Amino acid sequence: MYIMWFVNFFVSASITMIVPFLSLYIESLDSSYSNEFVQRWSGYVFGVTFLTAFLISPIWGRIGDRHGYKKILLINGIGIATSILLMGLVQTVYQLFALRLFMGLVTGFISTSMALISAQTKKATAGKTLGTMQMSNVAGGLFGPLMGGFMADSVGFIYTFFLTAAVIYASAIVIIFGVKEQPIRSKEAKRVSYSRKEVLVHIFKQPLLVVTMLLTFITQVGNFSIQPLLALYIHDLHGPVNLAFYAGLAFSATGLGNLLFTRKWGDLGDRIGHDKVLLALLILSSILFIPQAMADSYAMLVLFRFLYGMALGGIIPCTTAYIRIKAPASMQGEVLGYNVSFRFLGNVVGPVIGGIVASHYGIPAVFYVTAGIFLFGALFLWAVRSQSKAKERSV
């Protein structure tokens, strides 16, 4: 598991490492690009990876269920490394866009690695183990932009891509020799595979499983709704001095809270039930967004971003662990793939909602709307959970 932790960290970091210098790199490709063109295509280039990943993740999960997860990890790892390597050689923004699109097609790596670890983990400790794995994804997403910005300043854009690709290629080699995939020997795994129809029927027959995936979407919408606007909000609170640094610090505060508590929440879910922990964390997240909207100082904003990160840290590992418990071993890869698809969809939808709300009602309104989204998720989970328990008692 520790090998997969480090590999997941570098893959997660590779997806976000381009963020600090994306617009600068596009601008450097052609001096004739206008500012509006650069800003527009920066959004296209960044977002297309998540959009294609949303569409393709269940397919990789299904292939992994049938043919083994390790093979899929190798294909995706080599694909990601190759796309990053070629990004350092592009001459137009359209070539960069095409490579980011291709990168989205092979980002089944994260969902497949979670399925691999999940399939080899006892259900009683699934939350704690998957929480540990989630720490690698969070840490990679947190440090990716910092690593990318540091390397770009130190060695330039092109060598940043080359060095990152080399690390991912090395990770693929480590998987070949260091990761052993144990065959699943449970009774349910004696079936070779489930059809896509059977997987979907299984999901929709369990309302809590559907709700869990919708909560993954809601979490990412809430998390990403404010991120593109955070620098502007901090400008109003703190002023223009060292704005990029202070915006990065506020972003990192959420990631740090997430990183510190994700395993603890997973462990608690193993002991008292993941649905109970999810319900509490959704309500807590909703509450913690309100003070952010009312913040009258930068320190107050950072404090509540950190506290929100603590709550956020338990939502994803608890949803993943719940899927581990409810989905048969032979279909876990595909089910987790659907869950990751909802996560990537939230990455796309969140900034759109945040931008629309901010343009009409101001940035503080985005925090209130996001609080409402999390509260809706909590009420939805509570209603379905209560209904499921009532059915169990009546049987």
C-alpha positions in Angstrom: 0.0 0.0 0.0 2.9 2.4 0.8 4.2 2.0 -2.8 0.8 2.9 -4.1 0.6 5.9 -1.7 3.7 7.5 -3.3 2.7 6.6 -6.8 -0.8 8.1 -6.3 0.8 11.2 -4.8 2.9 11.9 -8.0 0.1 11.1 -10.4 -2.3 13.4 -8.5 0.4 16.1 -8.4 1.0 15.8 -12.2 -2.6 16.6 -12.9 -2.5 19.9 -11.1 1.1 20.9 -11.4 0.4 23.0 -14.5 -2.0 25.3 -12.7 0.5 28.0 -11.6 2.0 28.6 -15.0 -0.6 27.4 -17.4 -1.5 30.8 -18.7 2.1 31.8 -18.9 3.0 28.7 -20.9 0.2 29.3 -23.3 1.3 32.9 -23.7 4.9 31.8 -24.4 3.8 29.6 -27.3 2.8 32.5 -29.5 3.3 36.2 -28.8 0.3 37.0 -31.0 -2.2 35.5 -28.5 -4.3 38.2 -26.9 -4.9 38.3 -23.1 -8.6 37.3 -23.7 -7.5 34.3 -25.8 -5.0 33.2 -23.2 -7.5 33.4 -20.4 -10.2 31.6 -22.4 -7.9 28.8 -23.5 -6.4 28.4 -20.1 -9.8 27.4 -18.9 -10.3 25.1 -21.8 -7.0 23.4 -21.4 -7.3 22.9 -17.7 -11.0 21.8 -17.7 -10.8 19.3 -20.7 -8.8 16.8 -18.6 -11.6 16.5 -16.0 -14.3 16.4 -18.6 -12.8 13.5 -20.5 -11.9 11.8 -17.2 -15.6 12.0 -16.2 -16.6 10.1 -19.3 -13.9 7.5 -19.3 -13.4 6.5 -15.6 -16.1 3.8 -15.4 -14.7 2.2 -18.6 -11.3 1.8 -17.0 -12.9 0.4 -13.9 -14.8 -2.2 -15.9 -11.7 -3.3 -17.8 -9.8 -3.6 -14.5 -12.6 -5.7 -13.0 -12.2 -8.1 -15.9 -8.5 -8.2 -16.7 -6.8 -7.1 -13.5 -6.1 -3.6 -12.0 -2.3 -3.7 -12.2 -2.4 -3.8 -16.0 -4.6 -0.8 -16.1 -2.4 1.1 -13.7 0.6 0.5 -16.1 -1.4 1.6 -19.2 -2.6 4.7 -17.5 0.7 5.6 -15.8 2.6 5.3 -19.1 -0.1 7.3 -20.9 0.0 10.1 -18.4 3.8 10.2 -18.5 3.8 10.3 -22.3 1.2 13.1 -22.5 3.2 15.2 -20.0 6.4 14.6 -21.9 4.9 15.7 -25.1 3.4 18.9 -23.5 7.0 20.2 -23.3 7.3 19.9 -27.0 4.1 21.6 -28.2 4.2 24.6 -30.5 0.5 25.7 -30.3 -2.2 25.9 -27.7 -4.3 23.5 -29.8 -1.6 20.8 -29.5 -1.6 21.4 -25.7 -5.3 21.1 -25.6 -5.2 17.8 -27.4 -2.6 16.4 -25.0 -4.6 17.5 -22.0 -7.6 15.8 -23.5 -5.6 12.6 -24.0 -4.4 12.9 -20.4 -8.0 12.8 -19.3 -8.5 9.6 -21.2 -5.8 7.9 -19.1 -6.7 9.3 -15.7 -8.4 6.1 -14.7 -5.2 5.6 -12.7 -6.5 7.0 -9.4 -9.9 5.1 -9.4 -8.1 1.9 -10.5 -5.5 2.2 -7.7 -8.3 2.7 -5.2 -10.1 -0.3 -6.6 -6.9 -2.4 -6.3 -6.4 -1.4 -2.7 -10.1 -1.8 -1.9 -10.3 -5.3 -3.3 -7.4 -6.4 -1.1 -8.6 -4.8 2.1 -10.8 -6.3 4.7 -14.2 -4.6 5.0 -13.7 -3.9 8.7 -10.7 -1.7 8.0 -11.7 -0.3 4.6 -12.4 3.3 5.8 -9.0 3.6 7.6 -7.1 2.1 4.7 -8.8 4.0 1.9 -8.5 7.2 4.1 -4.7 6.6 4.1 -4.8 6.3 0.3 -7.0 9.4 0.0 -4.2 11.3 1.8 -1.9 10.7 -1.1 -4.5 12.1 -3.6 -5.1 15.1 -1.4 -1.4 15.7 -0.8 -0.7 15.4 -4.5 -3.4 17.9 -5.4 -2.1 20.2 -2.7 1.6 20.1 -3.5 1.2 19.7 -7.3 0.8 23.4 -8.0 3.6 24.3 -5.5 5.9 21.8 -7.1 5.0 22.9 -10.6 5.5 26.6 -9.8 8.8 25.9 -8.1 10.2 23.8 -11.0 9.0 26.3 -13.6 10.8 29.1 -11.8 13.9 26.9 -11.4 14.3 25.1 -14.7 11.7 26.5 -17.0 8.4 25.2 -18.4 9.8 22.6 -20.8 12.1 20.8 -18.3 9.3 20.9 -15.7 7.2 18.7 -18.1 10.2 16.5 -18.8 11.1 16.0 -15.1 7.5 15.3 -14.2 7.2 12.7 -17.0 10.4 11.0 -15.8 8.9 10.6 -12.3 5.7 9.1 -13.6 7.6 6.7 -15.9 9.7 5.7 -12.8 6.4 5.1 -10.9 5.2 2.8 -13.6 8.5 0.8 -13.3 8.0 0.6 -9.5 4.4 -0.8 -10.1 5.8 -3.5 -12.3 8.3 -4.8 -9.8 6.9 -3.6 -6.4 3.1 -4.1 -6.6 1.6 -7.6 -6.4 -2.1 -8.1 -7.2 -3.6 -10.9 -5.1 -6.4 -12.8 -6.8 -9.9 -12.2 -5.2 -11.0 -15.4 -3.6 -14.4 -14.5 -2.2 -17.4 -16.5 -3.2 -18.9 -13.5 -5.1 -15.7 -13.3 -7.2 -16.2 -16.7 -8.7 -18.3 -15.0 -11.4 -15.9 -13.7 -14.0 -17.7 -10.4 -14.6 -20.9 -8.5 -14.5 -22.5 -6.8 -17.5 -22.8 -3.0 -17.5 -26.6 -3.4 -17.1 -26.1 -5.7 -14.0 -23.7 -3.1 -12.4 -26.2 -0.3 -13.0 -29.1 -2.3 -11.7 -27.1 -3.2 -8.5 -26.3 0.5 -8.0 -29.9 1.7 -8.4 -31.3 -1.1 -6.2 -29.4 0.5 -3.3 -30.5 4.1 -2.8 -27.7 4.8 -0.4 -25.2 3.8 -3.0 -26.7 6.3 -5.5 -26.8 9.0 -2.8 -23.1 8.3 -2.0 -22.1 9.0 -5.6 -24.3 12.2 -5.7 -22.6 13.3 -2.5 -19.2 12.9 -4.2 -20.5 15.2 -7.0 -21.9 17.7 -4.4 -18.6 17.7 -2.5 -16.5 18.6 -5.6 -19.0 21.3 -6.7 -18.7 22.9 -3.2 -15.0 22.5 -3.2 -14.4 24.0 -6.6 -17.1 26.6 -6.7 -15.0 29.1 -4.8 -11.4 28.1 -5.9 -11.2 30.3 -9.1 -12.6 33.2 -7.1 -10.5 32.9 -4.0 -7.7 35.3 -5.1 -10.2 38.0 -5.9 -11.9 37.5 -2.5 -8.5 37.7 -0.7 -7.7 40.9 -2.7 -10.8 42.5 -1.1 -9.7 41.3 2.4 -5.9 41.7 2.3 -5.1 43.9 -0.7 -2.8 43.3 -3.7 0.5 42.8 -1.8 1.9 39.3 -2.4 -1.6 38.3 -3.6 -0.5 35.0 -5.3 1.3 33.9 -2.1 -1.6 34.6 0.2 -4.1 33.0 -2.1 -1.9 29.9 -2.3 -1.7 29.9 1.5 -5.5 30.0 1.9 -5.8 27.1 -0.7 -3.2 25.1 1.2 -4.9 25.6 4.5 -7.9 23.6 3.2 -5.6 20.9 1.9 -3.6 20.7 5.2 -6.8 20.2 7.3 -7.9 17.6 4.8 -4.5 15.8 5.0 -4.4 15.8 8.8 -7.9 14.3 9.4 -8.8 12.1 6.4 -7.5 8.9 8.0 -9.1 9.7 11.4 -12.5 10.1 9.8 -12.1 6.8 7.9 -11.2 5.0 11.1 -14.2 6.5 12.8 -16.4 5.4 9.9 -15.2 1.8 10.3 -16.2 1.9 14.0 -19.6 3.7 13.9 -20.7 3.5 10.3 -19.6 5.6 7.3 -23.1 6.9 6.6 -23.2 8.5 10.1 -19.9 10.1 9.6 -20.9 11.4 6.2 -24.0 13.0 7.6 -22.2 14.8 10.3 -19.4 16.0 8.0 -21.9 17.4 5.4 -23.7 19.4 8.1 -20.3 20.6 9.5 -19.1 21.6 6.1 -22.3 23.6 5.5 -21.9 25.5 8.8 -18.2 26.3 8.1 -18.9 28.0 4.8 -21.0 30.7 6.4 -18.2 32.4 8.4 -16.1 32.4 5.3 -18.7 34.6 3.6 -18.7 36.9 6.7 -15.0 37.0 7.1 -13.7 40.6 7.8 -10.0 39.6 7.8 -7.6 37.3 6.0 -6.8 35.4 9.2 -10.5 34.6 9.8 -10.8 33.3 6.2 -7.8 31.0 6.5 -8.9 29.7 9.9 -12.3 28.6 8.5 -10.7 27.3 5.3 -8.6 25.0 7.5 -11.6 23.9 9.6 -13.5 23.2 6.4 -10.6 21.1 5.2 -10.8 19.0 8.3 -14.4 18.2 7.6 -13.8 17.7 3.9 -11.1 15.1 4.7 -13.6 12.5 5.7 -16.2 12.7 3.0 -14.3 11.1 0.1 -12.8 8.2 2.1 -16.1 7.5 3.7 -17.9 7.4 0.4 -15.2 5.1 -1.1 -15.3 2.8 1.9 -19.1 2.6 1.7 -18.9 1.5 -1.9 -16.3 -1.1 -0.9 -18.8 -2.5 1.6 -21.9 -2.5 -0.7 -20.4 -3.4 -4.1 -19.4 -7.0 -4.9 -15.7 -7.5 -5.4 -16.1 -8.3 -9.1 -17.7 -5.0 -9.9 -15.9 -2.6 -7.5 -13.6 -1.2 -10.2 -16.5 -0.1 -12.4 -18.6 1.2 -9.4 -15.6 3.2 -8.1 -15.1 4.4 -11.7 -18.7 5.9 -11.7 -18.0 7.5 -8.4 -14.8 9.1 -9.7 -16.7 10.3 -12.8 -19.1 12.2 -10.5 -16.1 13.6 -8.8 -14.6 14.9 -12.0 -18.0 16.2 -13.1 -18.1 18.3 -9.9 -14.7 19.7 -10.8 -16.2 21.0 -14.0 -19.6 22.2 -12.7 -18.3 23.8 -9.5 -16.4 26.7 -11.1 -19.3 27.4 -13.5 -21.8 27.7 -10.7 -19.4 29.8 -8.7 -18.8 32.2 -11.6 -22.5 32.6 -12.4 -23.4 33.3 -8.7 -20.5 35.7 -8.2 -21.2 37.7 -11.4 -24.8 38.3 -10.3 -24.6 38.5 -6.5 -20.9 38.9 -5.5 -18.3 36.5 -4.2 -19.7 36.2 -0.6 -22.9 34.8 -2.1 -20.9 31.8 -3.5 -20.1 30.7 0.1 -23.8 30.9 1.1 -24.9 28.9 -2.0 -22.2 26.3 -1.3 -23.4 26.0 2.3 -26.9 25.4 0.9 -25.6 22.7 -1.4 -23.9 20.8 1.4 -27.0 21.2 3.6 -29.1 19.8 0.8 -26.7 16.8 0.5 -27.0 16.2 4.2 -30.8 16.3 4.2 -30.9 14.1 1.1 -28.7 11.5 2.8 -30.7 11.7 6.0 -34.0 11.1 4.1 -32.8 8.2 2.1 -31.0 6.7 5.1 -34.2 6.9 7.2 -36.3 5.4 4.4 -33.9 2.5 4.0 -33.9 1.8 7.7 -37.8 1.9 7.7 -37.8 -0.7 4.9 -35.4 -3.0 6.8 -37.6 -2.8 9.9 -40.7 -3.7 7.9 -39.1 -6.8 6.4 
